[in-house]
Amino acid sequence: MRAAITVEASGLGSWTRQADFVVEAEKLGLDICWVAEAWGSDAPSALGYYAARTERMLLGSGVMQVGTRTPVALAQTAITLSNLSQGRFLLGLGPSGPQVMEGLHGVPFARPLARVRETVEIVRQVLAGGKIDHSGTEYRIPLPGGDAVPMKLSMRAEHPVPLYLAALSPAMLRLTGEVADGWLGTSFVPEGAAGAYFAHLDEGLAHGGRVRADLDVCQGAEVAFAADEEALSAMVTGRKKELAFSLGGMGSASTNFYNRAYSRQGWTEVAEEVRQRWQAGDRDGAAGLVTDEMVLATTLIGTETMVRDRLRVWRDAGVDTVRLYPAGEDLAARLDTLGRAIELVHEAGARP
């Protein structure tokens, strides 16, 4: 298995400290660094900077939101970053959700599946280097009704650009299996992943004439090492409000893909009650409903032996790349956690 991280350029309270974290992570043996956007710093600017400061590891947009840039603009960005980094760039795209798309960017969230599918088609067309000609329900290039004719970029992709999709819903998972090179997932419980995720991915793979080996399954979770059971209990308790936020505060009042993902993996009733309490403003009450099992099932928190064993479960469930969110009070502590976790990921990937 490969080890990855996801960062936001403005994270860790300092742009410089975050950049130092990325550089040091490469020295520890990290394979991939994904850079998030969400509602913070943009990904491409940071990726260009990190490309200049690193030498070996892959760099990916994790993720750029489809619909906030035109498909051709996404492809231009991908080619530029790939060429600048000498082929180390991975293009991660996702539909986001109605709160970010409509509440922040002021663009409709409607028809995300069609928008993502057509974006992938156009991006691939641009990467191939030919003239761009697309007539769909979401995008029409060239725009009809005028004198414009199809164009192609004046630059070409010098390296392959793998395309990853962030997906949680069954329909988006099927599309990911059909057209993407990798899947960026979250809210992952290996024990429930076959029905919640892989059945839909495999359906898409079959429709596209592909097999599981054609798709890099990249899953993420917080990693933290506890010295003993008492420390572990404190860690788990401290994560409950964060999980309650994912279940109740992510997305809009009516659309929360994280909540739905947990529901499909066996926590339908508690996920709904957490959502209701969070939306009603009872944040502590919502966190109080989150169980220890829910936290441990979707994280890599525990003693070193527990984390090692859990990574083997992830591997056997079908995960190819583990996206790590290392815990720590400061930069040194986060790097210490990350270094230990990278070794365990690589160890778990080396099957006996």
C-alpha positions in Angstrom: 0.0 0.0 0.0 1.0 3.6 -0.6 0.9 6.3 2.1 -0.6 9.7 1.5 -1.7 12.8 3.4 -4.2 15.6 2.7 -3.4 19.1 3.7 -4.8 22.6 3.2 -2.2 25.2 2.4 -3.4 27.5 5.1 -3.6 24.8 7.7 -1.4 24.3 10.9 -1.9 28.0 11.6 0.9 29.0 9.2 1.5 28.8 5.5 5.2 28.3 6.1 4.6 25.6 8.7 2.3 23.7 6.4 4.9 23.8 3.6 7.6 22.6 6.0 5.3 19.7 6.9 4.9 18.7 3.3 8.7 18.9 2.7 9.5 16.8 5.8 6.7 14.3 4.9 8.5 13.5 1.7 11.7 12.9 3.6 9.8 10.4 5.8 8.9 8.4 2.7 5.4 9.7 1.9 4.1 8.6 -1.5 1.4 11.2 -2.2 0.4 14.6 -0.9 -3.2 15.7 -1.7 -4.0 19.4 -1.3 -7.6 20.2 -0.4 -9.7 23.3 -1.3 -13.1 22.9 0.5 -13.9 26.5 1.6 -10.3 27.5 2.3 -7.2 28.1 0.2 -7.2 27.0 -3.4 -5.3 23.8 -4.4 -3.4 24.7 -7.6 -1.5 27.6 -6.2 -0.2 25.5 -3.3 0.5 22.5 -5.5 2.8 24.6 -7.8 4.7 25.8 -4.7 5.0 22.3 -3.2 6.1 21.0 -6.6 9.0 23.4 -6.5 10.0 22.3 -3.0 9.7 18.5 -3.4 11.4 16.0 -5.7 9.9 12.6 -5.6 6.4 12.2 -4.2 3.2 12.6 -6.2 1.1 15.7 -5.7 -2.7 15.8 -6.2 -5.7 18.1 -6.0 -7.8 16.6 -3.3 -10.2 17.9 -4.6 -11.0 20.7 -7.0 -14.8 21.2 -7.1 -16.4 20.5 -10.4 -18.6 23.4 -11.5 -16.5 26.2 -10.0 -14.1 26.1 -12.9 -14.8 25.3 -16.6 -13.7 21.8 -17.6 -11.1 23.2 -19.9 -9.7 25.4 -17.1 -9.4 22.3 -15.0 -7.5 20.6 -17.8 -5.2 23.6 -18.3 -4.4 23.6 -14.6 -3.8 19.8 -14.7 -1.4 20.0 -17.6 0.4 23.0 -16.2 1.0 21.3 -12.8 1.9 18.0 -14.4 4.4 19.5 -16.8 5.9 21.7 -14.0 6.3 18.7 -11.6 7.7 16.4 -14.4 4.7 14.1 -14.3 4.0 14.0 -10.5 0.5 15.5 -10.6 -2.8 13.6 -9.9 -6.0 15.4 -10.8 -8.6 14.9 -8.1 -12.1 16.2 -8.8 -15.3 16.1 -6.8 -18.9 17.3 -7.0 -18.7 19.0 -3.5 -22.2 19.6 -2.0 -25.0 22.2 -2.2 -23.8 24.3 0.7 -20.3 25.0 -0.8 -21.5 25.2 -4.4 -24.5 27.3 -3.8 -23.8 29.0 -0.5 -20.2 29.9 -1.3 -19.7 29.9 -5.1 -23.3 30.8 -6.1 -23.5 28.1 -8.8 -26.2 25.4 -8.9 -25.5 22.0 -7.4 -28.2 20.4 -9.5 -27.3 17.4 -11.7 -23.8 16.8 -10.2 -23.6 13.3 -11.8 -24.0 14.7 -15.3 -21.7 17.6 -14.6 -18.9 15.3 -13.3 -19.3 12.9 -16.2 -19.1 15.6 -18.9 -16.2 17.3 -17.1 -14.2 14.0 -17.2 -15.0 13.6 -20.9 -13.9 17.1 -21.7 -10.8 17.0 -19.5 -9.7 13.7 -21.2 -10.3 15.3 -24.6 -8.1 18.2 -23.7 -5.4 15.9 -22.3 -5.4 14.0 -25.6 -4.3 17.2 -27.4 -7.0 17.5 -30.0 -9.6 20.1 -30.8 -12.2 20.4 -28.1 -15.7 19.6 -29.3 -18.4 18.6 -26.8 -22.2 18.8 -26.9 -23.9 17.7 -23.7 -26.6 18.8 -21.3 -24.2 20.6 -19.0 -21.5 21.9 -21.3 -21.4 22.8 -25.0 -18.0 23.6 -26.5 -17.8 25.6 -28.7 -20.8 27.6 -27.5 -23.5 27.3 -30.2 -25.1 30.2 -31.9 -22.0 32.2 -32.8 -19.0 32.0 -35.1 -16.7 30.1 -32.7 -15.1 26.9 -34.0 -13.4 24.1 -32.0 -9.9 24.9 -30.6 -7.1 23.1 -29.0 -4.6 24.2 -26.4 -1.3 25.6 -27.5 0.5 23.3 -25.0 0.4 19.6 -24.6 0.5 17.2 -21.7 4.0 15.9 -21.4 3.1 13.1 -19.0 -0.1 11.0 -18.2 -2.4 12.7 -15.8 -4.3 10.2 -13.6 -7.8 11.3 -12.8 -9.4 10.6 -9.4 -13.0 11.2 -8.3 -14.2 11.9 -4.8 -17.4 9.9 -4.4 -19.7 8.8 -1.7 -23.2 8.2 -3.3 -23.9 5.0 -5.1 -24.4 6.8 -8.5 -21.1 8.7 -8.2 -19.3 5.5 -7.1 -20.6 3.7 -10.2 -19.3 6.6 -12.3 -16.0 6.5 -10.6 -15.6 2.8 -11.3 -16.5 3.4 -14.9 -14.3 6.4 -15.9 -11.7 7.2 -13.2 -8.2 6.1 -12.5 -8.7 6.4 -8.7 -11.3 6.8 -6.0 -10.9 9.3 -3.2 -13.1 8.1 -0.4 -13.9 8.8 3.2 -16.2 7.6 6.0 -14.7 4.2 5.3 -15.6 1.2 7.5 -13.9 -1.9 6.0 -16.4 -4.3 7.5 -19.2 -2.6 5.7 -17.4 -1.4 2.6 -18.4 -4.3 0.3 -22.0 -3.3 0.2 -21.7 0.4 0.9 -18.9 1.2 -1.6 -17.3 -1.7 -3.6 -20.6 -3.1 -5.0 -21.2 0.2 -6.7 -17.6 0.7 -7.8 -17.5 -2.8 -9.2 -20.7 -2.2 -11.1 -19.2 0.8 -12.7 -15.9 -1.0 -13.5 -17.8 -3.8 -15.2 -19.8 -1.3 -17.2 -16.6 0.3 -18.4 -15.0 -3.1 -19.2 -12.5 -2.7 -16.4 -11.4 -4.6 -13.3 -10.5 -3.5 -9.7 -6.8 -3.4 -10.5 -7.6 -0.5 -12.9 -8.7 1.7 -9.9 -6.5 3.1 -7.1 -8.7 2.8 -4.0 -7.5 5.7 -1.8 -9.1 6.0 1.6 -8.4 8.4 4.4 -8.6 8.5 8.2 -7.0 10.2 11.2 -4.1 8.3 12.7 -3.1 8.6 16.3 -1.1 6.4 18.6 -2.2 5.8 22.2 0.3 4.6 24.8 -2.4 2.7 26.7 -6.1 2.1 27.1 -6.6 5.2 29.2 -5.0 7.4 26.6 -7.0 5.7 23.9 -10.3 6.3 25.7 -9.4 10.0 26.0 -8.6 10.2 22.2 -11.8 8.5 21.2 -13.9 10.8 23.4 -12.1 13.8 21.9 -13.0 12.8 18.4 -16.8 12.4 18.9 -17.7 16.0 18.3 -15.7 16.0 15.1 -17.6 13.0 13.9 -20.9 14.6 15.0 -20.0 17.6 12.8 -19.5 15.3 9.8 -22.8 13.7 10.4 -24.8 16.8 11.2 -23.0 19.8 9.9 -21.4 18.9 6.6 -23.5 19.8 3.6 -26.9 21.4 3.8 -29.9 20.6 6.1 -31.3 18.2 3.6 -28.1 16.8 1.8 -25.3 15.3 3.8 -23.4 12.6 1.9 -21.3 11.7 4.9 -24.4 11.0 7.0 -25.7 8.8 4.2 -22.4 6.9 4.0 -22.5 6.1 7.7 -26.2 5.1 7.3 -25.3 2.6 4.6 -22.7 1.0 6.9 -25.0 0.2 9.8 -25.6 3.4 11.7 -28.8 4.6 10.1 -30.7 5.5 13.3 -27.9 7.1 15.3 -26.6 9.0 12.2 -30.1 10.5 11.7 -30.5 11.4 15.4 -27.0 13.0 15.4 -28.0 15.1 12.3 -31.2 16.2 13.9 -29.6 17.3 17.2 -26.8 19.1 15.4 -29.2 21.0 13.1 -31.2 21.9 16.2 -28.1 23.5 17.8 -27.6 20.7 20.4 -23.9 20.1 19.5 -23.0 18.4 22.8 -26.1 16.2 22.6 -25.2 15.2 19.1 -21.6 14.3 20.1 -23.0 12.3 23.0 -24.8 10.0 20.6 -21.6 9.0 18.8 -20.3 5.7 20.0 -16.7 4.5 20.6 -17.3 1.9 17.9 -18.2 4.6 15.3 -14.9 6.5 16.0 -12.7 3.4 16.0 -14.3 1.9 12.9 -13.6 4.9 10.7 -10.2 6.0 12.1 -6.7 4.6 12.6 -6.6 5.4 16.3 -5.1 3.0 18.8 -1.9 1.4 20.1 0.7 0.7 17.5 -0.4 -2.9 17.4 -4.0 -1.9 16.9 -3.1 0.5 14.1 -0.9 -2.2 12.4 -3.7 -4.8 12.6 -6.3 -2.3 11.4 -4.2 -1.4 8.3 -4.1 -5.1 7.4 -7.9 -5.1 7.6 -8.0 -2.1 5.2 -5.6 -3.8 2.9 -7.6 -7.0 2.8 -10.8 -4.9 2.2 -9.3 -3.5 -1.0 -7.5 -0.3 -0.1 -4.5 0.5 -2.2 -3.5 3.9 -0.8 -4.1 5.1 2.8 -4.6 8.9 3.2 -3.3 9.8 6.7 -4.4 12.7 8.9 -1.7 12.5 11.6 -2.6 13.8 15.0 -0.2 15.9 17.1 -0.1 19.1 19.2 2.6 20.7 17.0 4.6 20.1 13.8 7.1 17.8 15.4 4.4 15.6 17.0 2.5 15.4 13.7 5.6 14.4 11.8 6.4 11.8 14.5 2.9 10.3 14.1 3.2 10.4 10.3 6.6 8.8 10.2 5.4 5.8 12.4 2.2 5.5 10.3 4.0 5.5 6.9 6.2 2.7 8.1 3.1 0.7 9.2 1.3 1.4 5.9 4.3 0.2 3.8 4.7 -2.8 6.1 1.0 -3.8 5.7 1.3 -3.4 2.0 4.1 -5.9 1.8 2.0 -9.1 2.0 3.8 -12.1 3.6 
